[in-house]
Amino acid sequence: MALTTDGRLYVWDGGRTPRHVSLGRGERAVSISAARYTTLAVTHAGHVYSWEEHWHTSWQPPPSRVAEVVQVVPTAVVLVAM
């Protein structure tokens, strides 16, 4: 997974070609965190997005905004796999 300086996200699904992950119109990621199958991103607006990675298939679910979490201060996101 990679986060560019302008807030774009990329993932590699078991291949060598990166795939762009869109968070939605006007959203720019400022922080990312990943565990084995789940990824979180915090945007410049303080929104949190979550999605699962299915690196073993070509199907990828789109990120969804975590509506219960609002106005996150983008300092760090930590995701712990259990």
N, C-alpha and C positions, 0 to 999 in steps of 0.2 A: 504494500500500500504506500502511496506517496501523496503528499500535500505540497502543491506548488506555492510560490510566494504570492500569487494572485488568488489563492483560495480554491483552486481546482483540485479534485480528488481523482486518483487513478488506482486501479487494482489490477493484479495479474492473476488470471484464473488458470494457473497451471501451465500457461504458455509464456512465450517471450514478448507478446504484444500487450501493452497496457490497455485497459478499458476505462474510459471516462465514466465517473459516477456523478450524475446530476442530482443536486439537492433541491432543485426547483428554481424558478425564475428569480434572479436577483440575490440568491443565497450564496455566500462565500464562506468556506470553512476556515477556521482559524486554529482549530485543535482537533486531533483525531486520536482514537485509541482502538485497539483491536485485541480480541481474544481469539480462541480457536475458530469459532464460526460467526461471531457477532462483532460488528464494528459500530462505533459511535463517532459522531462528528458534532462539534459545537460551531455555530456560525457567528459571523460578525454581529448579528442582531440578537444573539443570546438564545437562539433556538437550538434544540438538540434533535438530531436525526439518528435513527438506528436502522441497521439492515443486517441480514444474514448473508454470509458468503458460502456459496456452494461451488467451491473450486473444482470439484470433480465432475461438474456438469456444465453445460453451456447456458442453462437457465439461471438468471439472477433476479431475485426480487428487488424492486426499487426501494430506496430509502424511504422511511416514513417518519414524519415529525412526531416526537414524543410530546403530546399536547399537555400532559400533566406537569411538565417542566418548563418554566418560563423565566426569561431574563437571567440566564446563566452567565456568570462572569467567566469569560474564556481564559482561565489560567491553566487548568489541567483537567483531563478526564481520565479516570482510571477504571478499567474493566477487568474484573477478576473472574476467571473461569472456575467453575466448581464441578 
